[in-house]
Amino acid sequence: MTVNIYDNANEMSNVLKETQQYTAWQAAFDNIQNDETAKNLFGQFQEIQIAVQQMMQSQQQPKPEQEKEWDAIAAEVQKNELITVLLTAEQALNTLLTELNDIITKPVADSYAKLRN
């Protein structure tokens, strides 16, 4: 029997959309998209996350004024209920995805574990 792993992955993608974690995330995401203030603030927050990642990769330190600006936006994000709901839902979805990844990659992890024994 020939197995097309991509068919299984596409089926898993469809099933994922039916989970509580995904539907909660999608609802929270839609709420952000429908609120201009939250959408703009979340966009700024994402830009900061990218900038921080790039600086970390190039081993640069942010300037004090950057840190001050970032802290101000982070404080606004924490006050915005729509964004905090999204971030909480995103965390739950990421936990599910990590668990699924662990299941999918278990044969590889088991093989490497045998090397250590």
C-alpha positions as CSV (number, residue, x, y, z in Angstrom):
1,M,0.0,0.0,0.0
2,T,1.3,3.4,-1.0
3,V,0.9,6.2,1.5
4,N,0.9,9.8,0.4
5,I,2.0,11.6,3.5
6,Y,0.9,14.9,2.0
7,D,-2.6,13.7,1.8
8,N,-2.4,12.9,5.5
9,A,-0.9,16.3,6.3
10,N,-3.7,18.1,4.4
11,E,-6.3,16.1,6.2
12,M,-4.6,17.0,9.5
13,S,-4.7,20.7,8.5
14,N,-8.5,20.4,8.0
15,V,-8.9,18.6,11.3
16,L,-6.8,21.3,13.0
17,K,-9.4,23.9,11.9
18,E,-12.0,22.0,13.9
19,T,-10.1,22.0,17.2
20,Q,-11.1,24.2,20.1
21,Q,-7.6,25.8,20.1
22,Y,-7.8,26.8,16.5
23,T,-11.4,28.1,16.6
24,A,-10.6,30.2,19.7
25,W,-7.5,31.6,17.9
26,Q,-9.4,32.3,14.7
27,A,-12.1,34.1,16.6
28,A,-9.6,36.2,18.5
29,F,-7.7,36.9,15.3
30,D,-10.9,38.0,13.5
31,N,-11.7,40.3,16.5
32,I,-8.4,42.0,16.0
33,Q,-8.9,42.4,12.3
34,N,-12.3,44.1,12.9
35,D,-10.9,46.6,15.4
36,E,-8.6,49.3,13.8
37,T,-7.0,50.3,17.1
38,A,-6.1,46.7,18.1
39,K,-5.1,45.9,14.5
40,N,-2.6,48.8,14.3
41,L,-1.3,48.2,17.8
42,F,-0.8,44.5,17.1
43,G,1.0,45.4,13.8
44,Q,3.4,47.6,15.7
45,F,3.9,44.8,18.3
46,Q,4.7,42.3,15.5
47,E,7.2,44.8,13.9
48,I,9.0,45.1,17.2
49,Q,9.2,41.3,17.6
50,I,10.8,41.0,14.1
51,A,13.2,43.8,14.9
52,V,14.2,42.2,18.2
53,Q,14.7,38.8,16.5
54,Q,16.9,40.4,13.8
55,M,19.0,42.3,16.4
56,M,19.4,39.1,18.4
57,Q,20.6,37.2,15.3
58,S,23.1,39.9,14.5
59,Q,24.1,40.2,18.2
60,Q,23.2,43.9,18.3
61,Q,21.8,45.8,21.3
62,P,18.8,48.1,21.0
63,K,19.3,51.8,21.5
64,P,17.8,53.2,24.8
65,E,15.1,55.1,22.8
66,Q,14.2,51.9,21.0
67,E,13.8,50.1,24.3
68,K,11.6,52.9,25.6
69,E,9.4,52.8,22.6
70,W,9.1,49.1,22.7
71,D,8.2,49.1,26.4
72,A,5.5,51.7,25.7
73,I,4.0,49.5,23.0
74,A,4.3,46.4,25.1
75,A,2.4,48.2,27.9
76,E,-0.4,49.2,25.5
77,V,-0.6,45.6,24.2
78,Q,-1.0,44.3,27.7
79,K,-3.9,46.8,28.3
80,N,-5.7,45.8,25.1
81,E,-8.1,42.9,25.9
82,L,-8.5,41.9,22.2
83,I,-4.7,41.4,21.9
84,T,-4.3,39.6,25.2
85,V,-7.1,37.2,24.2
86,L,-5.3,36.6,20.9
87,L,-2.0,36.0,22.6
88,T,-3.5,33.5,25.1
89,A,-5.3,31.7,22.2
90,E,-2.1,31.7,20.2
91,Q,-0.2,30.1,23.2
92,A,-2.8,27.3,23.5
93,L,-2.6,26.7,19.7
94,N,1.2,26.6,19.8
95,T,1.0,24.1,22.6
96,L,-1.2,21.8,20.5
97,L,1.0,22.2,17.5
98,T,4.1,21.3,19.6
99,E,2.3,18.2,20.9
100,L,1.4,17.2,17.4
101,N,4.9,17.8,16.2
102,D,6.2,15.6,19.0
103,I,3.9,12.8,17.9
104,I,4.7,13.1,14.2
105,T,8.5,13.1,14.9
106,K,8.5,10.4,17.5
107,P,10.0,7.7,15.2
108,V,13.0,10.0,14.5
109,A,13.3,10.9,18.2
110,D,13.1,7.2,19.1
111,S,15.9,6.3,16.6
112,Y,18.2,9.0,18.0
113,A,17.4,7.8,21.6
114,K,18.6,4.3,20.6
115,L,22.0,5.9,19.7
116,R,22.3,7.1,23.3
117,N,21.7,3.7,24.8
